[in-house]
Amino acid sequence: LAEKKVLIVYAHQSAGSFSAAAKEAAVEVLKSKDCSVKVSDLYAMKFKATATAEDITGEVKNSEHFRYAEETKLAWDEGRLSADITEEQRKLQEADLVIFQFPMYWFTVPAILKGWFDRVLTLGFAFTKEKRYSNGIFKKTKALLSFTTGSQETMFSPTGINGDMNVTLWPLQNGILHYCGFQVLAPQIFWAPADAAPEGRSAMLAAWNTRLQGLLDENGTWLLIAGEEPPMLKEVQDTLRLLSPPLEGLSAVKT
Ligand SMILES: Cc1cc2nc3c(=O)[nH]c(=O)nc-3n(C[C@H](O)[C@H](O)[C@H](O)COP(=O)(O)OP(=O)(O)OC[C@H]3O[C@@H](n4cnc5c(N)ncnc54)[C@H](O)[C@@H]3O)c2cc1C
């Protein structure tokens, strides 16, 4: 069996954080499964978060009216994207599984990770109008959001003050990952580790360890709702679940 390649895109400033512990657990378990694991530690790399003309080496086509998607498409065609973007694209292209590990910021990812999405998933490289969703460029690659929150699980239910977590994750899971074709695995949610007792935090990491053992065999069928999918029962069910009660135990690790 060919060795599986895993990329962990990690966005936390502190090596003492719970997010760091979750990232380390993934590195350890997946390496023990004979995977090759690469980590893009975005803060340590001082990864640039803004999509600007500096992401292109050499002349831009239209400096009067700079258009990021079109200019980066051209630069990608001609091998003129900046070295940091090219390096991330190479890692992504090789990966069988990508894990995004981050603390939830304002219902989404920290800016540095949003910048990674903006800058790495360029037109042509990650998607085109013809190649998206089930026909997407990354349809053979699995992707997973693994993140910590400050909120308790009950706050992210349809009746909780924050509303349904599935709705919260829709822009990330569907609008970014599935749009580029990724098979989106169920998210790994570490609810409010800062408020948990030490045993609660250990239990969350233990559950993650257990899941990691079989992660590469999981199927990305959780998220099949998108315009261009065939109308299958599973999708209808998923749509209904999205609109109504929370997905019980949506791989969420309970404290
Ligand atoms: C700008 C901003 C926006 C935010 N927006 C939101 C939001 O929209 N929704 C929301 O819910 N939250 C939000 N938060 C809160 C944020 O999501 C949480 O603070 C964060 O997810 C906590 O994760 P952490 O990795 O930083 O944990 P930490 O605070 O680093 O760690 C929690 C605890 O785990 C301990 N720990 C570390 N390593 C281990 C280990 N190996 N074993 C056991 N324990 C360990 C730490 O010592 C600490 O006590 C926001 C925060 C910020 C700064």
The ligand as an ORCA input file, in Angstrom:
! r2SCAN-3c Opt
* xyz 0 1
  C     -10.406     37.041     17.930
  C     -11.129     35.912     18.596
  C     -12.373     35.543     18.144
  C     -13.054     34.462     18.742
  N     -14.265     34.086     18.235
  C     -14.910     33.017     18.758
  C     -16.152     32.562     18.213
  O     -16.677     33.123     17.262
  N     -16.764     31.499     18.788
  C     -16.212     30.835     19.833
  O     -16.791     29.850     20.309
  N     -15.018     31.225     20.365
  C     -14.363     32.289     19.853
  N     -13.151     32.674     20.374
  C     -12.544     31.856     21.446
  C     -11.514     30.887     20.883
  O     -12.100     30.069     19.900
  C     -10.957     30.003     22.013
  O     -10.277     30.841     22.918
  C      -9.983     28.974     21.462
  O     -10.626     28.153     20.535
  C      -9.433     28.096     22.579
  O      -8.514     27.166     22.022
  P      -6.963     27.270     22.299
  O      -6.248     26.240     21.518
  O      -6.490     28.697     22.143
  O      -6.968     26.867     23.824
  P      -6.031     27.359     25.025
  O      -6.698     28.508     25.694
  O      -4.636     27.519     24.547
  O      -6.065     26.079     25.942
  C      -7.131     25.723     26.761
  C      -6.579     24.940     27.917
  O      -6.011     23.695     27.460
  C      -4.779     23.499     28.136
  N      -3.902     22.568     27.401
  C      -2.905     22.846     26.522
  N      -2.302     21.711     26.130
  C      -2.935     20.693     26.741
  C      -2.771     19.285     26.736
  N      -1.833     18.683     26.019
  N      -3.579     18.537     27.503
  C      -4.553     19.125     28.252
  N      -4.746     20.444     28.314
  C      -3.956     21.226     27.554
  C      -4.227     24.889     28.265
  O      -3.224     24.950     29.255
  C      -5.451     25.673     28.661
  O      -5.713     25.587     30.026
  C     -12.463     33.755     19.818
  C     -11.198     34.167     20.302
  C     -10.540     35.219     19.699
  C      -9.174     35.625     20.212
*
